[in-house]
Amino acid sequence: MGRRYVDQQTLKLQEAPEAVPTGEMPRSTLVVVERGLVDRASPGARVSMLGMLSLFERSDTSHNPDAAVAAIRVPYLKVVGVEFDTNGHGDKERRFTPAEEEHFVELARRSDIHNLLAASIAPSIQGEYTLDIKKALACQLVGGCRKTLPDGLRLRGDINVLLLGDPSTAKSQFLKFVEKVAPVGVYTSGKGSSAAGLTASVIRDKNREFFLEGGAMVLADGGVCCIDEFDKMRETDRVAIHEAMEQQTISIAKAGITTVLNSRTSVLAAANPVYGRYDDLRSAAENIDMMSTILSRFDCIFIVRDIRDESRDLSIAKHVMGVHMKASNASRSHRGANTQPGCASAHDADTLDLKSLKEFVAYCRAKCSPRLNNQTSARQVLLHQT
């Protein structure tokens, strides 16, 4: 009787970054797929697997190959089924009930929906300079439409935003909030991130075999990647994400592994000027210590300035004190009255709570395809002509 061969592939399954508790390492396990499940999932894909837990014996002879070492039993998962979303990337496709869809459609028909979404983004952060930033973040969360031209050229639909300005202007708070609201959100800091950690890396395991691990831009596929302290990154690490921001792919050619990974993600970055604070006596080019190649990848660049004005500082101080007082009163009333979570209070009745905003953003990214209307297109043409 002749031998029969089947395709087999060993993968490393790791828990999602948002499910990892603070201060702990993400847990992982080995999985084995066979036959039609081989080459179905690329690095960074979010999947749900069904399988049987089993063991295999492995002899650890890495230190002394001639020594007789007892076999080590290693657990692994023999997969019998894999569930993807429609593209094989991103989070598992969210299913909405008819009641939820009816509520979202009714909400989308409001004439002030853009202002509502902008007001719902970090409502505790107020100020005249935050109005345009919140509107841009609302557009970034909802996303745009990817276009494929007749000649096969693809244009990205995701919006990249850069917040550059003085410290203590709530730039990092915007990044933290967007990471919570986005369907797939990854937060990282520029100084603690390398080029391999942002894109992808080739690692050799204990069996001296090479395998591919996706970085932050790959894990955020289908969502938003928030990069704080963008100006503190090394220039070589910053150049590594040029392709990921514009072409939305990451090309790898290391250790005999040549492949292309998808990184269809929006980038929200925060940075400080060269001298720590924005210097009015210098030009904008002297305050921004970044190459034009990386600045051209951002669609919206906001100069966030902390203007020294006594009345403005007094209003901000009153607002901060009001936020602390309302938060303490809300916590006391929550313990006393045992109110339901997710309900909006009286002072923010005209905004969406965090859970509702996240569900509405997920519905928009899954079901809607935003388009510019004729009035907006004509206004854009007029701005270019002027």
Backbone torsions as a table, in degrees:
resi	resn	phi	psi	omega
1	MET	NA	128.9	-177.8
2	GLY	-72.6	158.8	179.4
3	ARG	-80.2	149.7	177.5
4	ARG	-117.8	133.3	-179.0
5	TYR	-116.1	140.9	177.4
6	VAL	-127.7	153.7	175.7
7	ASP	-70.5	140.1	179.7
8	GLN	-143.0	143.4	-178.6
9	GLN	-143.5	136.7	177.8
10	THR	-102.8	126.8	-179.0
11	LEU	-121.8	163.1	175.7
12	LYS	-115.2	114.8	-178.0
13	LEU	-97.4	125.0	-177.1
14	GLN	-124.6	143.9	-179.5
15	GLU	-68.3	155.0	-175.9
16	ALA	-63.4	146.9	-178.3
17	PRO	-60.8	-36.7	-178.5
18	GLU	-72.7	-14.5	179.1
19	ALA	-91.5	-4.4	-178.8
20	VAL	-83.0	125.2	176.8
21	PRO	-62.8	155.2	-177.8
22	THR	-64.5	130.4	177.9
23	GLY	87.9	2.3	-179.0
24	GLU	-114.1	156.1	177.6
25	MET	-85.3	143.9	177.2
26	PRO	-67.6	134.6	179.8
27	ARG	-83.6	151.8	-177.9
28	SER	-144.5	160.9	177.5
29	THR	-147.3	158.0	178.4
30	LEU	-85.8	139.7	175.9
31	VAL	-130.3	149.5	-179.8
32	VAL	-124.2	124.7	177.2
33	VAL	-114.8	150.4	-177.4
34	GLU	-134.4	162.3	173.2
35	ARG	54.5	-118.7	-172.7
36	GLY	-72.6	-11.9	-179.9
37	LEU	-87.2	-4.3	-179.1
38	VAL	-73.4	139.0	178.0
39	ASP	60.9	29.2	176.6
40	ARG	-91.4	-32.4	-176.9
41	ALA	-113.9	128.1	175.9
42	SER	-96.9	163.5	-179.5
43	PRO	-56.9	134.1	-179.1
44	GLY	96.5	-10.7	-179.1
45	ALA	-70.9	144.4	177.7
46	ARG	-101.7	119.1	-172.1
47	VAL	-133.5	162.3	169.7
48	SER	-119.5	125.2	-173.6
49	MET	-116.6	145.2	174.3
50	LEU	-120.7	126.5	-176.3
51	GLY	-160.9	-176.1	-179.5
52	MET	-114.4	134.1	179.7
53	LEU	-80.7	131.5	-178.6
54	SER	-143.5	177.5	-179.0
55	LEU	-128.5	149.5	169.7
56	PHE	-136.4	151.7	-176.2
57	GLU	-96.2	135.4	179.7
58	ARG	-136.2	131.7	179.3
59	SER	-93.7	126.0	-179.6
60	ASP	-90.1	96.0	179.7
61	THR	-116.1	27.5	-177.3
62	SER	-70.7	-34.0	-178.3
63	HIS	-81.8	-43.2	-178.9
64	ASN	-138.5	99.1	-175.5
65	PRO	-63.2	-26.4	-176.0
66	ASP	-84.8	-14.9	-176.8
67	ALA	-77.1	145.5	178.0
68	ALA	-86.2	110.8	-175.9
69	VAL	-113.4	138.9	177.8
70	ALA	-66.2	144.7	-178.1
71	ALA	-67.9	142.7	178.5
72	ILE	-104.1	129.1	-179.9
73	ARG	-87.5	121.3	-177.3
74	VAL	-114.1	126.8	178.0
75	PRO	-77.1	148.3	174.8
76	TYR	-149.9	167.4	-176.7
77	LEU	-114.3	119.4	176.5
78	LYS	-89.3	108.3	-169.4
79	VAL	-82.4	135.4	174.7
80	VAL	-115.4	-10.9	179.2
81	GLY	-159.9	142.7	180.0
82	VAL	-131.6	135.6	178.1
83	GLU	-115.8	123.9	178.9
84	PHE	-114.5	173.7	164.2
85	ASP	-86.6	-172.5	-171.9
86	THR	-64.1	-31.0	-177.2
87	ASN	-99.5	-2.6	-176.1
88	GLY	78.7	5.8	-178.9
89	HIS	-135.7	166.5	176.3
90	GLY	77.1	-174.9	-178.4
91	ASP	-72.5	160.7	178.6
92	LYS	-60.6	141.0	-173.2
93	GLU	-58.4	127.9	-177.8
94	ARG	-81.2	130.7	178.6
95	ARG	-104.3	129.9	-177.2
96	PHE	-109.4	142.9	176.4
97	THR	-76.5	158.3	177.3
98	PRO	-57.6	-34.9	178.8
99	ALA	-66.6	-40.2	178.3
100	GLU	-66.0	-42.9	179.5
101	GLU	-62.8	-40.3	178.6
102	GLU	-63.8	-39.8	178.8
103	HIS	-66.3	-41.4	-179.2
104	PHE	-67.8	-39.7	178.6
105	VAL	-65.4	-40.5	177.3
106	GLU	-64.3	-37.5	178.3
107	LEU	-68.0	-37.5	-178.0
108	ALA	-70.5	-22.3	-178.9
109	ARG	-79.7	-6.2	178.3
110	ARG	-66.4	140.8	-179.2
111	SER	-70.8	-25.0	-178.9
112	ASP	-104.7	32.6	-175.7
113	ILE	-65.5	-35.7	179.5
114	HIS	-65.8	-43.7	177.8
115	ASN	-66.2	-34.0	178.5
116	LEU	-65.9	-45.1	178.4
117	LEU	-64.4	-40.2	179.5
118	ALA	-64.8	-39.8	179.6
119	ALA	-70.8	-24.2	-179.2
120	SER	-82.0	-13.5	179.4
121	ILE	-83.3	115.8	-179.7
122	ALA	46.1	65.1	-177.0
123	PRO	-63.8	-19.6	179.0
124	SER	-75.8	-13.8	178.4
125	ILE	-97.9	114.4	-177.7
126	GLN	-124.1	159.9	178.8
127	GLY	150.3	156.3	-178.2
128	GLU	-65.4	-33.0	-176.9
129	TYR	-76.6	-12.6	-176.3
130	THR	-88.7	-9.2	-174.2
131	LEU	-64.2	-51.5	-179.2
132	ASP	-68.9	-33.1	179.5
133	ILE	-64.2	-44.1	-179.5
134	LYS	-66.1	-36.3	177.2
135	LYS	-66.2	-38.6	177.7
136	ALA	-67.3	-39.2	178.4
137	LEU	-67.4	-33.3	175.8
138	ALA	-64.1	-42.6	176.7
139	CYS	-65.4	-37.2	179.7
140	GLN	-66.8	-39.3	179.9
141	LEU	-66.3	-43.1	-179.9
142	VAL	-69.9	-36.7	177.3
143	GLY	83.8	172.6	179.6
144	GLY	-115.8	-154.1	-178.1
145	CYS	-119.4	130.6	173.3
146	ARG	-77.6	136.5	-177.1
147	LYS	-117.4	141.0	175.0
148	THR	-118.5	113.8	-178.0
149	LEU	-75.0	162.2	-178.6
150	PRO	-57.4	-28.3	179.6
151	ASP	-85.6	8.1	177.8
152	GLY	91.8	-3.5	179.5
153	LEU	-73.3	134.8	-177.8
154	ARG	-108.0	136.3	177.4
155	LEU	-113.9	133.6	-178.2
156	ARG	-71.7	151.0	177.6
157	GLY	-110.4	-4.9	-179.5
158	ASP	-82.3	149.1	-176.3
159	ILE	-106.3	129.1	176.8
160	ASN	-104.2	133.4	-174.9
161	VAL	-126.6	137.4	176.7
162	LEU	-121.9	126.4	175.0
163	LEU	-106.4	113.1	-177.0
164	LEU	-125.3	124.5	-179.4
165	GLY	174.8	-164.3	-174.3
166	ASP	-68.9	155.7	174.1
167	PRO	-68.7	164.3	179.5
168	SER	59.5	36.9	173.7
169	THR	-116.1	23.2	172.6
170	ALA	66.6	28.9	177.4
171	LYS	-68.8	-44.2	-179.5
172	SER	-67.3	-31.9	178.1
173	GLN	-66.4	-36.2	175.0
174	PHE	-62.2	-41.9	-179.8
175	LEU	-64.9	-42.7	179.2
176	LYS	-63.5	-39.4	-178.8
177	PHE	-68.8	-43.6	-179.6
178	VAL	-63.4	-35.6	178.7
179	GLU	-63.5	-34.8	179.0
180	LYS	-74.3	-33.8	-174.6
181	VAL	-83.2	-33.8	-175.9
182	ALA	-63.5	143.9	177.8
183	PRO	-57.8	-40.3	174.5
184	VAL	-129.1	111.0	-177.0
185	GLY	-126.2	134.0	177.3
186	VAL	-128.3	128.2	-179.4
187	TYR	-112.3	132.5	178.4
188	THR	-146.8	160.1	179.3
189	SER	-108.1	145.6	-174.4
190	GLY	-67.1	-40.2	-177.0
191	LYS	-71.4	-31.4	-178.7
192	GLY	-93.8	13.0	-178.5
193	SER	-119.9	140.8	176.5
194	SER	-109.8	175.7	179.2
195	ALA	-64.1	-40.4	178.8
196	ALA	-68.7	-36.0	179.6
197	GLY	-69.9	-27.2	178.6
198	LEU	-85.2	-35.3	-175.5
199	THR	-102.6	-87.0	179.3
200	ALA	-161.6	159.7	-178.2
201	SER	-139.6	152.5	175.3
202	VAL	-107.6	120.1	-173.5
203	ILE	-121.2	143.7	176.4
204	ARG	-98.8	128.5	-177.9
205	ASP	-88.6	-169.8	-176.9
206	LYS	-66.6	-27.8	177.9
207	ASN	-84.6	10.0	178.8
208	ARG	61.0	33.6	174.7
209	GLU	-109.4	143.6	-178.7
210	PHE	-86.8	140.3	173.4
211	PHE	-143.2	161.3	-172.3
212	LEU	-102.6	133.4	176.6
213	GLU	-122.3	128.2	179.9
214	GLY	-79.1	146.3	178.9
215	GLY	-95.1	-160.5	-174.7
216	ALA	-64.7	-40.6	-178.7
217	MET	-67.6	-31.6	178.1
218	VAL	-77.0	-39.9	179.5
219	LEU	-68.0	-25.3	-179.9
220	ALA	-90.3	16.8	-179.7
221	ASP	-61.2	125.1	-176.5
222	GLY	87.6	11.1	-179.0
223	GLY	-146.1	-140.2	-176.4
224	VAL	-127.9	133.1	175.0
225	CYS	-106.5	116.5	-178.1
226	CYS	-99.9	121.3	-178.6
227	ILE	-117.5	111.2	178.3
228	ASP	-92.1	159.2	-178.1
229	GLU	52.2	50.8	-175.6
230	PHE	-64.7	-30.4	-178.6
231	ASP	-77.6	-15.5	-179.9
232	LYS	-84.4	-4.1	-179.8
233	MET	-71.5	150.6	172.5
234	ARG	-69.6	148.0	-175.4
235	GLU	-62.1	-36.5	179.0
236	THR	-66.0	-36.5	178.0
237	ASP	-71.2	-34.0	-179.7
238	ARG	-70.0	-33.5	179.2
239	VAL	-67.3	-26.5	-176.1
240	ALA	-65.1	-23.3	-177.0
241	ILE	-98.6	9.0	176.9
242	HIS	-58.8	-50.3	-179.0
243	GLU	-65.7	-38.1	-177.7
244	ALA	-66.3	-31.7	-176.8
245	MET	-80.8	-32.0	-176.1
246	GLU	-101.7	-52.7	-179.2
247	GLN	-83.0	-16.8	-179.5
248	GLN	59.9	34.3	172.3
249	THR	-136.5	159.9	176.8
250	ILE	-128.9	117.3	-178.3
251	SER	-95.3	132.1	-178.5
252	ILE	-123.7	130.7	174.2
253	ALA	-142.0	82.4	-177.5
254	LYS	-140.8	140.3	172.6
255	ALA	52.0	38.7	179.0
256	GLY	80.0	2.3	178.8
257	ILE	-102.4	115.2	178.4
258	THR	-121.9	113.3	-177.0
259	THR	-155.3	170.4	178.2
260	VAL	-127.8	125.8	179.4
261	LEU	-106.8	149.4	178.1
262	ASN	-86.1	138.4	175.1
263	SER	-138.1	60.3	-178.0
264	ARG	-78.9	77.9	-173.8
265	THR	-135.4	153.7	171.6
266	SER	-91.8	144.8	-178.6
267	VAL	-111.6	124.9	173.7
268	LEU	-115.9	111.3	-174.6
269	ALA	-117.3	148.5	176.4
270	ALA	-127.4	136.0	-176.4
271	ALA	-146.6	160.9	175.9
272	ASN	-108.7	154.9	176.3
273	PRO	-65.0	176.9	-175.5
274	VAL	-62.2	-44.7	-173.1
275	TYR	-95.4	22.1	180.0
276	GLY	86.4	-48.7	176.4
277	ARG	-121.4	156.9	-179.9
278	TYR	-71.9	124.1	-177.7
279	ASP	-96.7	116.7	-178.4
280	ASP	-69.5	-22.7	-178.0
281	LEU	-80.1	-7.6	179.3
282	ARG	-113.0	158.9	-179.6
283	SER	-74.9	169.5	-179.4
284	ALA	-65.7	-35.4	179.2
285	ALA	-65.5	-33.1	178.7
286	GLU	-76.0	-27.9	178.3
287	ASN	-79.5	-28.1	-177.9
288	ILE	-100.1	108.5	-178.7
289	ASP	-95.5	64.1	178.1
290	MET	-138.0	149.3	179.3
291	MET	-72.7	152.5	179.8
292	SER	-65.1	-22.8	-179.9
293	THR	-66.0	-37.1	179.1
294	ILE	-82.9	-32.5	178.9
295	LEU	-68.0	-30.5	180.0
296	SER	-69.6	-16.9	179.0
297	ARG	-78.4	-17.7	-178.4
298	PHE	-91.7	132.7	178.9
299	ASP	-83.1	-33.9	-179.8
300	CYS	-128.4	125.8	177.1
301	ILE	-122.7	120.5	-177.5
302	PHE	-111.1	127.7	172.6
303	ILE	-90.9	106.0	-177.1
304	VAL	-96.7	114.7	-176.0
305	ARG	-117.7	142.7	176.2
306	ASP	-100.0	88.4	-176.7
307	ILE	-76.0	134.6	-178.9
308	ARG	-83.2	102.0	180.0
309	ASP	-142.1	126.6	-174.1
310	GLU	-63.7	-45.8	-179.6
311	SER	-65.5	-38.5	178.8
312	ARG	-67.0	-44.2	178.2
313	ASP	-64.1	-36.2	179.4
314	LEU	-66.4	-41.7	178.8
315	SER	-65.9	-38.0	178.0
316	ILE	-66.7	-40.3	179.1
317	ALA	-63.3	-41.7	177.1
318	LYS	-63.4	-39.1	179.7
319	HIS	-66.1	-42.1	179.4
320	VAL	-63.2	-42.3	177.2
321	MET	-64.4	-38.5	178.0
322	GLY	-64.8	-37.7	177.7
323	VAL	-63.0	-43.3	179.4
324	HIS	-65.9	-40.7	-179.0
325	MET	-68.0	-42.6	179.7
326	LYS	-67.9	-34.5	179.0
327	ALA	-66.0	-41.7	178.4
328	SER	-67.8	-39.9	177.9
329	ASN	-65.6	-38.6	-179.8
330	ALA	-66.6	-38.2	178.8
331	SER	-67.0	-38.4	178.1
332	ARG	-67.3	-42.6	178.8
333	SER	-67.7	-30.6	178.1
334	HIS	-67.9	-39.0	178.1
335	ARG	-72.1	-32.8	-176.8
336	GLY	-82.0	-45.2	-175.1
337	ALA	-94.2	-11.2	-179.2
338	ASN	53.3	56.2	-179.3
339	THR	-73.7	158.4	-179.2
340	GLN	-73.7	141.2	177.9
341	PRO	-71.5	148.0	177.4
342	GLY	95.5	-13.9	-179.0
343	CYS	-80.2	142.3	-177.7
344	ALA	-82.6	146.7	177.7
345	SER	-83.7	-179.8	-174.1
346	ALA	-71.5	-34.1	-174.5
347	HIS	-77.7	-18.5	177.5
348	ASP	-121.3	41.0	179.4
349	ALA	-69.4	-20.6	-179.2
350	ASP	-93.9	17.4	176.9
351	THR	-128.2	163.7	176.6
352	LEU	-93.9	142.2	176.0
353	ASP	-75.2	174.2	-172.4
354	LEU	-62.7	-42.9	-178.1
355	LYS	-66.5	-45.2	179.9
356	SER	-65.1	-39.5	179.6
357	LEU	-65.1	-40.9	179.9
358	LYS	-66.0	-41.0	179.0
359	GLU	-67.2	-38.5	179.8
360	PHE	-68.0	-39.3	177.4
361	VAL	-64.8	-41.5	177.8
362	ALA	-63.2	-38.3	177.8
363	TYR	-66.3	-41.6	-180.0
364	CYS	-64.4	-41.9	-178.7
365	ARG	-70.8	-28.1	-177.2
366	ALA	-87.9	-35.3	-169.9
367	LYS	-113.2	-25.3	-170.7
368	CYS	-102.7	154.4	174.7
369	SER	-129.7	93.2	-175.2
370	PRO	-63.0	142.1	177.7
371	ARG	-134.7	151.2	173.9
372	LEU	-80.7	133.0	177.3
373	ASN	-81.4	174.4	-176.4
374	ASN	-63.8	-36.3	-179.4
375	GLN	-65.6	-43.7	179.4
376	THR	-67.4	-39.5	-179.9
377	SER	-64.7	-41.0	178.6
378	ALA	-64.7	-36.8	178.3
379	ARG	-66.9	-37.3	178.0
380	GLN	-65.7	-41.9	178.5
381	VAL	-63.0	-39.4	178.7
382	LEU	-64.4	-40.5	179.3
383	LEU	-64.5	-40.4	179.4
384	HIS	-66.0	-36.0	-178.8
385	GLN	-70.9	-35.0	-179.6
386	THR	-76.4	NA	NA
